[in-house]
């Protein structure tokens, strides 16, 4: 059952919801803040949080029969694509980029952060509804819609619940296929910065069965990537 908690300001919705998860909070809880003072992106990066954008997190309780927890990033991506597309005249301008970004005309519109808390996963999502913060390493975009963060939360939560149900009922293959249908095209040139500092360039070659990124290198070899920052070239 979906339940919403909204606050004017907090440090991090992911951190707050993680504490609630550890205390026994039930799946379906969403926490949204007008502003975060200590928001986080992947690998501990600060997440700029100007008022007017969407900052929220939800809780998924893991079940023994669930697909791999990391694949919830694909669930969140497809749900986010659906929710944002509901407020655009041309939803085809949206595309998903592995592992956690939603792009609008090639610029970052939204991001996803998964964090594990015991037998639960906190799914954090930030969306540029009204303001596109300047980032040093990539262009950003805004939805430029009159939708309020509260209304967007309702749309996103409904989409996430539907796709979470498919993840559990149909398995990872159905979610992987849905994600690929909404991603930038196979053959897109990418640059990857691996956690160990290695830089890799190649062409997008889809996703592996477990949701990992497949790259086609210049010499024709394939490489499967499980972690890293990805940039369009």
N, C-alpha and C positions, 0 to 999 in steps of 0.2 A: 504494500500500500504506500502510495506517494504522500510524503508529508514535507511541508516547507517551513523553514525557519529563516527569517530575514533580519539582518542587523545593519545598523548604519556604518559601523566600522569595526574591524578586527585586525589582528595581525595577519593571519592566514586562514582561509576557510578550510584548507586541507589539514592544517595542524589542529584546528578546533574540532573538525569532524573525526580526526584520528583519535582524539581524546574521548569523544563520545562513543566511538566504535569500541575502544578498549573498555568502556564502561557498560557495554551491552546494548548500544543503540541498534535499532532494527534496520534492515535493508529498506531502501526507498526514501530514507531521509535525505533531504536537500538542505544545504546551508548556503545562503547567498548574502553577500555583503555589498553595500554601496561603495565601500572603499576598503582596501587592504593596506596596512602599513608595513607588512613584512611578507608580501606575496613572493612565491618562489616559482621559477621555471625549472626545466630539466637541469640535472647536474648542479643543483644549488644556486642557479642564477637568480638574481633579483627580478621580480616581475612588476613593471610599472603599472600603477592602478589608479588612473585618473577617474574621477566621478563621471558616471554616465555610461560606463561599460558594464559588461556582465562578468562577475566573479563568483563562481559557485562550485560546490563540491557535492558529490553524492556517495553513498555507501553501498557496496555490494558484498553480501555475505557469501563466501565460497562454499559450494556444495561438492561432495565427492565426485559427482558425475559431471561437473562443469569442465569445459575446455580449459586450456592453460590460462592462468590469470593474466599474463601479459597480453593476451589477445583481447582483453577488454579495451585496449587502446583502439582497436579496429571497431569495436562496438560503439565507443564514444565518437569516433570519427564519422561513422556513417550517420549516427543520430545528429551530430552537430551539423553535418552537411544538409540533412533534411530540415532541421530547424532554421538555419540561416537562409536556406533557399525559399522558405515560406515568406520572407520579407524582401525578396529581390524580384525585380521585373524579369531578370535573365538569370535564373539559377545555373545555367550552363557555364557561367563565368566562374563558378566555384570548382575547386579541385582539392583533393586530399593529397598530402605529401607525407611519406613515411618519415619518422614514426608517429608524429603527433601534431601535425599542423593542418589547418584549413586555409587555403589560399583563395583570394579573390583577384582574378586577372593576374595571377602570379605573385601577388603580394600577401604577406601574412595577415590574415584576418583573425585567427583564433588559434589557441594552443591547448594541449591536454597534458596533464601530469598525473601519472598513476603512482600511488604509494601504498605499500603493504602494511597492514596492522594486524598481526596475528592471522586469524582466518578470515580476514576481510580485506577488501581493496577500496581505497579512497580514490575516486575519480574526480580530479580537479579540472575545471574548464574556465578559460578566460576568453572573452569575445569583445572585439573592438566595435561596440555598437555606435558610439558617438565620437570617440577620440582614437586616433592612431598614433601611439607613442613612437618616437624616433628610436630606431635600433641601429647599432653601428655596422651590423653585418648582413642586413637584409631589408628590403622595402616592406612597408606595412600598409594596410588598408583599413577602412572603416565600413561598416554596413550602411552608414548614412541613411538610416531609417528612423522613423519616429517611434519605433517600438521602445517601450520602457524595459529596464532590466527585469522587473517583476513579470511582465508579460512574456518576455523571452524565456524566462525560467520555466514558465508553464508549458510553452511549446517544446522546449528542449527536454524537459522531464518526461513528457508524453512520448516523444520520439525515442528517448533512451529506454524507457520501459518496454516499448515494442521490440526494439532491436535486442535488448537483453533477453527477452522471451525467445526470440529466434536463435540466439546464441546457445541457449540452453536446450531448446526444443529441436533445432535442426543441425546444430554443431558448427564447428569453426569454418568448414568449407563454405557454407552459405554466407557467412559474414565476410569471409575473405573475398568471395566473388562479388558481393555487394560493394565492398571497399574498392576493389579494382575497377569496378564500373564507374566509380566516382573519382578516381585518381587521375593525375596527369598521365599522358599516354606512354605506352611502352616505347622505348627508344629515346625518351627525354634524357638529356645530358645532366648528370649529377656529380657533385663533389661531396665526398664524405670525409668528415673528421672523426676518426675512431677515438675511443676513450684513451688509448695508449699514445695518442698524438699522431698516428699515421694518417696521411692524407691520401685518399683514393679517388680517382675519377673513373667514371664509366657510364654506361647507358642503363636506364631503368629497364629491368627485365622481369617485372612482376614480383610476386611474393611467393616464398616457399610455402609448403603445406602448413607450417607452424606459424605463418605470418611474418617471418623474417624477410628482409629485403634481398632481392636478387639483383646483382649488378653484372653487366656484360662488359668486361675489360677490353682495352684497345687491342690486345693480342687474341681476342676471341674467347678467352677463358671466362667461365662464370664464377662468381663469388657470392657467397651467402653472408649477409651482415646481420648480426643480432643486436648491435648497439652502436650509436654514433649520431652525430649531427649531420644532416643532409641539406645541401643547398642546390638550387637550380643554377645551372651554368648558362 
